[in-house]
Structure formats: structure tokens, C-alpha cells
């Protein structure tokens, strides 16, 4: 998206408990969509990020995960293991 901050995954070496954050949201993302962010505070940004994470996990995450894992050649366990 034009004007949006780049989306990057955190490196595994910086992750905790095996979880690696997959995205973030920035005020520039909203600006790129035409929103006025001059009065958007950090609390609102955190609420936006939480709602986006919930929506992603509920709707897309479990559909994308196996497709992307397959694209990357991550093998599945053999049955019985």
C-alpha cells in the first residue's frame, strides 16, 4: 500500500516462547488509506492492532498457515509420530 510502513516478521532469535509476531500496524498504514491520524493516540492504535489480530486469527490465519508452510516446503510429520 502506498505510504504504508513495510510489514516485517520479527526474527526467531528475538521471539519469546517460540512465537514470532507476523505483522504490525503503523499510523502510516492508516494515512495510506486516507485516514487523518493527527489525533489517533497510542491506546487507539493498540486497540486497532488487537482487533486486527483477532480478525486475522479468526478468519485467515488457519487458512493461510498450511498453504504457506507447503509453499516453503515444510514437511508434515509422518502418521503415528
Number of C-alpha atoms within 10 A of each C-alpha: 9 10 13 15 15 13 12 10 10 14 10 12 8 11 11 9 7 9 10 14 14 11 12 15 17 14 18 18 19 15 15 14 12 10 12 12 13 8 7 11 10 10 9 11 15 12 11 14 16 13 12 14 16 12 12 12 12 11 11 10 13 11 11 11 11 13 11 11 12 12 9 9 9 10 8 9 7 6 5 4 4
